[in-house]
């Protein structure tokens, strides 16, 4: 029994990871409540997730709080941009669904979906790149690098997109389970998705990003 709960066992490591993700998830949600701070909160969560993937750091709370105040401009601007763009994409889907366009409507829907997936892939790289530096990142340079990495590492980008689609896909396919999905998100879902993103992208991240 003592060996089972030893700090050297895989069981302990798994539970420790789970506990850290629950705590970071709560911090990410609370820090995102003002809405405008959600970009910085996501970036801070990604910083901690990257440390966890690399087995670095033992104080995720302190790391998150410190990261929340570092390099916040580019994540914030990108967050606000994606919110506006997501609204536009949602409106396009609404118009397409209301109009009887037949095959043309399907083509438009496929195009909008493709654009949304590309945006999600770039978003995964933007926040991941912003996690590399405590200093303020250049939005133009970060976006250029993110776009390039999205194309150069398509399989890893696809895995990152799948991780970010866990909750939206669950809502789409199981709308009746919305309360269960909401519970999952509030408990661990937000942080877990970004942890999975970092598992996919961290091996090919550059040493630094401007």
BALOBA-1460 file (C-alpha; in Angstrom, 3 decimals):
// residues 210
<rec num="1" residu="x" x="0.000" y="0.000" z="0.000"/>
<rec num="2" residu="x" x="2.841" y="2.384" z="0.821"/>
<rec num="3" residu="x" x="4.398" y="1.683" z="-2.572"/>
<rec num="4" residu="x" x="1.040" y="2.364" z="-4.257"/>
<rec num="5" residu="x" x="0.923" y="5.891" z="-2.830"/>
<rec num="6" residu="x" x="4.653" y="6.546" z="-3.174"/>
<rec num="7" residu="x" x="5.558" y="9.793" z="-4.936"/>
<rec num="8" residu="x" x="7.616" y="7.738" z="-7.405"/>
<rec num="9" residu="x" x="4.677" y="5.761" z="-8.808"/>
<rec num="10" residu="x" x="2.773" y="6.460" z="-12.022"/>
<rec num="11" residu="x" x="-0.450" y="6.490" z="-9.981"/>
<rec num="12" residu="x" x="0.784" y="9.382" z="-7.858"/>
<rec num="13" residu="x" x="2.079" y="11.227" z="-10.928"/>
<rec num="14" residu="x" x="-1.300" y="10.863" z="-12.663"/>
<rec num="15" residu="x" x="-3.231" y="12.119" z="-9.655"/>
<rec num="16" residu="x" x="-0.796" y="14.975" z="-9.151"/>
<rec num="17" residu="x" x="-1.260" y="15.986" z="-12.802"/>
<rec num="18" residu="x" x="-5.033" y="15.776" z="-12.456"/>
<rec num="19" residu="x" x="-5.021" y="17.906" z="-9.305"/>
<rec num="20" residu="x" x="-2.810" y="20.550" z="-10.950"/>
<rec num="21" residu="x" x="-5.093" y="20.673" z="-13.991"/>
<rec num="22" residu="x" x="-8.178" y="21.161" z="-11.806"/>
<rec num="23" residu="x" x="-6.493" y="24.036" z="-9.968"/>
<rec num="24" residu="x" x="-5.208" y="25.687" z="-13.144"/>
<rec num="25" residu="x" x="-8.618" y="25.231" z="-14.760"/>
<rec num="26" residu="x" x="-10.233" y="27.150" z="-11.904"/>
<rec num="27" residu="x" x="-7.636" y="29.912" z="-12.153"/>
<rec num="28" residu="x" x="-8.132" y="30.205" z="-15.924"/>
<rec num="29" residu="x" x="-11.909" y="30.490" z="-15.547"/>
<rec num="30" residu="x" x="-11.760" y="33.028" z="-12.711"/>
<rec num="31" residu="x" x="-9.125" y="35.115" z="-14.537"/>
<rec num="32" residu="x" x="-11.332" y="35.084" z="-17.659"/>
<rec num="33" residu="x" x="-14.430" y="36.442" z="-15.909"/>
<rec num="34" residu="x" x="-13.801" y="40.060" z="-17.016"/>
<rec num="35" residu="x" x="-13.957" y="38.585" z="-20.584"/>
<rec num="36" residu="x" x="-11.323" y="40.978" z="-21.915"/>
<rec num="37" residu="x" x="-8.694" y="39.187" z="-19.798"/>
<rec num="38" residu="x" x="-9.471" y="35.748" z="-21.253"/>
<rec num="39" residu="x" x="-6.564" y="35.961" z="-23.702"/>
<rec num="40" residu="x" x="-4.040" y="36.653" z="-20.951"/>
<rec num="41" residu="x" x="-5.625" y="33.945" z="-18.777"/>
<rec num="42" residu="x" x="-5.370" y="31.408" z="-21.582"/>
<rec num="43" residu="x" x="-1.742" y="32.298" z="-22.203"/>
<rec num="44" residu="x" x="-0.973" y="31.931" z="-18.470"/>
<rec num="45" residu="x" x="-2.634" y="28.515" z="-18.464"/>
<rec num="46" residu="x" x="-0.616" y="27.488" z="-21.519"/>
<rec num="47" residu="x" x="2.606" y="28.563" z="-19.757"/>
<rec num="48" residu="x" x="1.807" y="26.240" z="-16.855"/>
<rec num="49" residu="x" x="0.700" y="23.458" z="-19.221"/>
<rec num="50" residu="x" x="4.010" y="23.721" z="-21.067"/>
<rec num="51" residu="x" x="5.901" y="23.454" z="-17.772"/>
<rec num="52" residu="x" x="3.849" y="20.369" z="-16.905"/>
<rec num="53" residu="x" x="4.549" y="18.740" z="-20.265"/>
<rec num="54" residu="x" x="8.257" y="19.423" z="-19.786"/>
<rec num="55" residu="x" x="8.147" y="18.220" z="-16.150"/>
<rec num="56" residu="x" x="9.353" y="21.616" z="-14.995"/>
<rec num="57" residu="x" x="8.165" y="23.607" z="-12.004"/>
<rec num="58" residu="x" x="6.346" y="22.453" z="-8.879"/>
<rec num="59" residu="x" x="4.288" y="25.556" z="-8.073"/>
<rec num="60" residu="x" x="1.640" y="25.892" z="-10.808"/>
<rec num="61" residu="x" x="-0.432" y="28.477" z="-8.924"/>
<rec num="62" residu="x" x="2.467" y="30.870" z="-8.447"/>
<rec num="63" residu="x" x="3.587" y="30.256" z="-12.019"/>
<rec num="64" residu="x" x="0.105" y="31.023" z="-13.356"/>
<rec num="65" residu="x" x="-0.273" y="34.230" z="-11.369"/>
<rec num="66" residu="x" x="3.139" y="35.459" z="-12.478"/>
<rec num="67" residu="x" x="2.494" y="34.535" z="-16.116"/>
<rec num="68" residu="x" x="-0.870" y="36.317" z="-16.036"/>
<rec num="69" residu="x" x="0.896" y="39.671" z="-15.843"/>
<rec num="70" residu="x" x="3.610" y="38.824" z="-18.392"/>
<rec num="71" residu="x" x="3.304" y="39.082" z="-22.156"/>
<rec num="72" residu="x" x="-0.431" y="39.853" z="-22.055"/>
<rec num="73" residu="x" x="-0.808" y="42.253" z="-24.976"/>
<rec num="74" residu="x" x="-0.598" y="39.897" z="-27.957"/>
<rec num="75" residu="x" x="-2.825" y="37.204" z="-26.352"/>
<rec num="76" residu="x" x="-5.384" y="39.875" z="-25.442"/>
<rec num="77" residu="x" x="-5.466" y="41.416" z="-28.923"/>
<rec num="78" residu="x" x="-5.680" y="37.969" z="-30.522"/>
<rec num="79" residu="x" x="-8.477" y="36.944" z="-28.142"/>
<rec num="80" residu="x" x="-10.549" y="40.023" z="-28.994"/>
<rec num="81" residu="x" x="-9.927" y="39.484" z="-32.711"/>
<rec num="82" residu="x" x="-10.993" y="35.823" z="-32.551"/>
<rec num="83" residu="x" x="-14.132" y="36.698" z="-30.573"/>
<rec num="84" residu="x" x="-15.210" y="39.109" z="-33.305"/>
<rec num="85" residu="x" x="-14.291" y="36.620" z="-36.032"/>
<rec num="86" residu="x" x="-16.076" y="33.774" z="-34.232"/>
<rec num="87" residu="x" x="-19.180" y="35.940" z="-34.085"/>
<rec num="88" residu="x" x="-18.938" y="36.557" z="-37.827"/>
<rec num="89" residu="x" x="-18.491" y="32.836" z="-38.486"/>
<rec num="90" residu="x" x="-21.490" y="32.027" z="-36.298"/>
<rec num="91" residu="x" x="-23.575" y="34.584" z="-38.192"/>
<rec num="92" residu="x" x="-22.519" y="33.064" z="-41.527"/>
<rec num="93" residu="x" x="-23.625" y="29.619" z="-40.362"/>
<rec num="94" residu="x" x="-26.934" y="31.098" z="-39.211"/>
<rec num="95" residu="x" x="-27.553" y="32.745" z="-42.586"/>
<rec num="96" residu="x" x="-26.615" y="29.575" z="-44.473"/>
<rec num="97" residu="x" x="-28.893" y="27.438" z="-42.292"/>
<rec num="98" residu="x" x="-31.835" y="29.812" z="-42.797"/>
<rec num="99" residu="x" x="-31.418" y="30.120" z="-46.546"/>
<rec num="100" residu="x" x="-32.458" y="27.359" z="-48.910"/>
<rec num="101" residu="x" x="-29.269" y="27.297" z="-50.964"/>
<rec num="102" residu="x" x="-29.012" y="23.575" z="-51.656"/>
<rec num="103" residu="x" x="-25.609" y="22.497" z="-52.956"/>
<rec num="104" residu="x" x="-24.342" y="26.073" z="-52.942"/>
<rec num="105" residu="x" x="-25.180" y="26.290" z="-49.256"/>
<rec num="106" residu="x" x="-23.187" y="23.142" z="-48.551"/>
<rec num="107" residu="x" x="-20.212" y="24.576" z="-50.408"/>
<rec num="108" residu="x" x="-20.430" y="27.822" z="-48.441"/>
<rec num="109" residu="x" x="-20.760" y="25.883" z="-45.180"/>
<rec num="110" residu="x" x="-17.718" y="23.772" z="-46.052"/>
<rec num="111" residu="x" x="-15.723" y="26.913" z="-46.798"/>
<rec num="112" residu="x" x="-16.719" y="28.595" z="-43.535"/>
<rec num="113" residu="x" x="-15.937" y="25.407" z="-41.596"/>
<rec num="114" residu="x" x="-12.512" y="25.168" z="-43.207"/>
<rec num="115" residu="x" x="-11.804" y="28.784" z="-42.309"/>
<rec num="116" residu="x" x="-12.883" y="28.169" z="-38.702"/>
<rec num="117" residu="x" x="-10.586" y="25.133" z="-38.405"/>
<rec num="118" residu="x" x="-7.642" y="27.099" z="-39.830"/>
<rec num="119" residu="x" x="-8.334" y="29.909" z="-37.363"/>
<rec num="120" residu="x" x="-8.416" y="27.378" z="-34.518"/>
<rec num="121" residu="x" x="-5.105" y="25.902" z="-35.639"/>
<rec num="122" residu="x" x="-3.427" y="29.301" z="-35.804"/>
<rec num="123" residu="x" x="-4.897" y="30.155" z="-32.400"/>
<rec num="124" residu="x" x="-3.318" y="27.069" z="-30.862"/>
<rec num="125" residu="x" x="0.073" y="28.185" z="-32.165"/>
<rec num="126" residu="x" x="-0.367" y="31.841" z="-31.182"/>
<rec num="127" residu="x" x="-0.919" y="31.038" z="-27.503"/>
<rec num="128" residu="x" x="1.779" y="28.362" z="-27.552"/>
<rec num="129" residu="x" x="4.314" y="30.778" z="-29.028"/>
<rec num="130" residu="x" x="3.321" y="33.472" z="-26.546"/>
<rec num="131" residu="x" x="4.107" y="31.038" z="-23.731"/>
<rec num="132" residu="x" x="7.773" y="31.020" z="-24.701"/>
<rec num="133" residu="x" x="8.590" y="34.542" z="-23.587"/>
<rec num="134" residu="x" x="7.858" y="36.612" z="-20.490"/>
<rec num="135" residu="x" x="8.522" y="39.799" z="-22.435"/>
<rec num="136" residu="x" x="5.881" y="41.365" z="-24.667"/>
<rec num="137" residu="x" x="5.596" y="39.545" z="-28.014"/>
<rec num="138" residu="x" x="5.146" y="41.246" z="-31.357"/>
<rec num="139" residu="x" x="1.672" y="40.421" z="-32.682"/>
<rec num="140" residu="x" x="2.797" y="40.608" z="-36.309"/>
<rec num="141" residu="x" x="5.808" y="38.355" z="-35.777"/>
<rec num="142" residu="x" x="3.892" y="35.916" z="-33.595"/>
<rec num="143" residu="x" x="1.070" y="35.650" z="-36.114"/>
<rec num="144" residu="x" x="3.506" y="35.143" z="-38.994"/>
<rec num="145" residu="x" x="5.323" y="32.401" z="-37.092"/>
<rec num="146" residu="x" x="2.040" y="30.799" z="-35.995"/>
<rec num="147" residu="x" x="0.763" y="30.706" z="-39.575"/>
<rec num="148" residu="x" x="4.031" y="29.180" z="-40.792"/>
<rec num="149" residu="x" x="4.086" y="26.566" z="-38.010"/>
<rec num="150" residu="x" x="0.443" y="25.689" z="-38.711"/>
<rec num="151" residu="x" x="1.353" y="24.716" z="-42.277"/>
<rec num="152" residu="x" x="4.736" y="23.133" z="-41.542"/>
<rec num="153" residu="x" x="3.371" y="20.912" z="-38.784"/>
<rec num="154" residu="x" x="-0.065" y="19.962" z="-40.092"/>
<rec num="155" residu="x" x="-0.369" y="16.618" z="-38.230"/>
<rec num="156" residu="x" x="0.456" y="18.259" z="-34.894"/>
<rec num="157" residu="x" x="-1.793" y="21.214" z="-35.730"/>
<rec num="158" residu="x" x="-4.626" y="18.769" z="-36.433"/>
<rec num="159" residu="x" x="-4.110" y="17.124" z="-33.043"/>
<rec num="160" residu="x" x="-4.163" y="20.541" z="-31.354"/>
<rec num="161" residu="x" x="-7.380" y="21.472" z="-33.164"/>
<rec num="162" residu="x" x="-8.986" y="18.188" z="-32.088"/>
<rec num="163" residu="x" x="-8.062" y="18.970" z="-28.477"/>
<rec num="164" residu="x" x="-9.704" y="22.403" z="-28.718"/>
<rec num="165" residu="x" x="-12.785" y="20.887" z="-30.353"/>
<rec num="166" residu="x" x="-13.544" y="18.472" z="-27.492"/>
<rec num="167" residu="x" x="-16.071" y="20.758" z="-25.802"/>
<rec num="168" residu="x" x="-17.669" y="22.284" z="-28.947"/>
<rec num="169" residu="x" x="-18.035" y="18.796" z="-30.448"/>
<rec num="170" residu="x" x="-19.591" y="17.465" z="-27.232"/>
<rec num="171" residu="x" x="-22.119" y="20.321" z="-27.228"/>
<rec num="172" residu="x" x="-22.927" y="19.757" z="-30.914"/>
<rec num="173" residu="x" x="-23.383" y="15.995" z="-30.700"/>
<rec num="174" residu="x" x="-24.842" y="15.783" z="-27.179"/>
<rec num="175" residu="x" x="-26.857" y="18.989" z="-26.587"/>
<rec num="176" residu="x" x="-29.024" y="17.209" z="-24.021"/>
<rec num="177" residu="x" x="-25.915" y="16.663" z="-21.871"/>
<rec num="178" residu="x" x="-25.162" y="20.385" z="-21.601"/>
<rec num="179" residu="x" x="-25.082" y="20.357" z="-17.785"/>
<rec num="180" residu="x" x="-22.631" y="17.462" z="-17.720"/>
<rec num="181" residu="x" x="-20.477" y="19.202" z="-20.318"/>
<rec num="182" residu="x" x="-20.570" y="22.459" z="-18.338"/>
<rec num="183" residu="x" x="-19.485" y="20.556" z="-15.220"/>
<rec num="184" residu="x" x="-16.590" y="19.029" z="-17.152"/>
<rec num="185" residu="x" x="-15.519" y="22.460" z="-18.401"/>
<rec num="186" residu="x" x="-15.660" y="24.058" z="-14.958"/>
<rec num="187" residu="x" x="-13.801" y="21.175" z="-13.336"/>
<rec num="188" residu="x" x="-11.004" y="20.479" z="-15.796"/>
<rec num="189" residu="x" x="-12.030" y="20.876" z="-19.442"/>
<rec num="190" residu="x" x="-10.488" y="24.288" z="-20.171"/>
<rec num="191" residu="x" x="-7.046" y="23.425" z="-18.814"/>
<rec num="192" residu="x" x="-7.082" y="19.844" z="-20.105"/>
<rec num="193" residu="x" x="-7.699" y="20.953" z="-23.686"/>
<rec num="194" residu="x" x="-4.688" y="23.267" z="-23.586"/>
<rec num="195" residu="x" x="-2.563" y="20.622" z="-21.870"/>
<rec num="196" residu="x" x="-3.350" y="18.292" z="-24.789"/>
<rec num="197" residu="x" x="-2.488" y="21.116" z="-27.208"/>
<rec num="198" residu="x" x="0.905" y="21.471" z="-25.551"/>
<rec num="199" residu="x" x="1.501" y="17.710" z="-25.714"/>
<rec num="200" residu="x" x="1.032" y="18.011" z="-29.479"/>
<rec num="201" residu="x" x="2.944" y="21.234" z="-30.149"/>
<rec num="202" residu="x" x="5.655" y="21.532" z="-27.494"/>
<rec num="203" residu="x" x="8.111" y="19.107" z="-29.164"/>
<rec num="204" residu="x" x="8.369" y="21.368" z="-32.222"/>
<rec num="205" residu="x" x="8.111" y="24.786" z="-30.560"/>
<rec num="206" residu="x" x="11.105" y="27.060" z="-31.223"/>
<rec num="207" residu="x" x="13.316" y="28.109" z="-28.320"/>
<rec num="208" residu="x" x="11.913" y="31.595" z="-28.431"/>
<rec num="209" residu="x" x="9.318" y="33.648" z="-30.275"/>
<rec num="210" residu="x" x="9.165" y="37.370" z="-30.699"/>
